[in-house]
């Protein structure tokens, strides 16, 4: 992507389309707490077992994400997102016809997990190729959609469930998820991943194209094998980066703690004899606070007064302290105050995640590294969420669960602090992967790419621009 293509023009359309998609995905995921409370009453299957619905969805998203990164880079951000939106919609619609919780593991957890795993990573990563000077603002604006979804989705879920029941609500929400396909249709492949042939205007272009088509048909198995090899090459580069590994641990701890608030806060509030409407108010406060904080946090980070790592350490540590303090009080005012702190401190997590990855691996590795980091974070949620539910089953209250959440936030801040102390110099590594019949070389001239026809094609996917 050349400089003139970033931070203006079509970049803002891409950002708005991503905003729409992320609102739909995050709204569905984060309002699981309301659905969770209804499922507990409807199926009476235990807090821990019911929590597995959300955990399995996170895990399926985790294992689908790396595939999504590969498909986005080698084929299309657009079609990967649209196919994911279609699968997610089918999953929610089929869940509306399911009458037992075992089938929901397949329809809700697996199908939604696959759909969101395909559509969410391209939505998050594509904006980083269309913004450079305002990259932190773009990420902040995008993740502010999570605040907007928290602001609107609790009311939407509550109204739909009250009027149509839990199954009727799922049917309507399944139709709503089809709009992910609408947002994805506006995506355009970043130029650094576009493969073109520069010889089409030459006298021998027809001959060259015929030979290329013949060789392509003849080597389909080789092509597939090379794609698989390239996938492992991409991930091996990331896994050899010490900073990236420590960031993955930090983000895993932080995401389990952060997302658990939406799982355990609704039943915790209801256990204090507050109403379901009070639960909606608290979740709405989180959403409103997040929306404002994320909207302006990107601009603050772009000023570079503090590093991304420093912001992460401070916000996660404060989030941990607030989660522990919550357990010592029992009032609606304290619950609302805690909701504000969730929006201010750990609520900034998703804005920082892609920025930390770019810091450690560079921009061109983001489409593959972001899903890989999500694999670790979502896998952690598979264990973390049911554990918090089982703690409640064992203790009879949610205090131990909130102590655990606070500890996870503090552990995440310590991981980034450890990276700052142990990793002295930035790591960089060059890697190449095969694509179609084109070799793409990245030059230092404003990130422009030169595409040259070749039979044995290799494209630079990652590497710092050097003089």
Buried (B, 14 or more C-beta within 10 A) or exposed (E): BEEEBBBEEEBBEBBEBBBBBBBBBBBBBBBBBBBBBBBBEBBEBBBBBBBBBBBBBBBBBBBBBBBBBBBBBBBBBBBBBBBBBBBBBBBBBBBBEBEEBEEBBBBBBBBBBBBBBBBBBBBBBBBBBBBBEBBBBBBBBBBBBBBBBBBBBBBBBBEBBEEBBBBEBBBBBBEBBBBBBBBBEBBBBBBBBEBEBEBEEEEEBEEBBEEBEEEEEEEEEEBEEBBEEBBEBBBEBBEEBEBBBBBBBBBBBBBBBBBBBBBBBBBBBBBBEBEBEBBBBBBBBBBBBBBBBBBEBBEBBBEEEEEBBEBBBBBBBBBBBBBBBBBEEEEBEBBBBBBBBBBBBBBBBBBBBBBBBBBBBBBBBBBBBBBBBBBBBBBBBBEBBBBBBBBBEEEEEBBBBBBBBBBBBBBBBBBBBEBBEEBEEEBBBEBBBBBBBBBBEBEEEEBEBEBEBBEEBBBBBBBBEEE
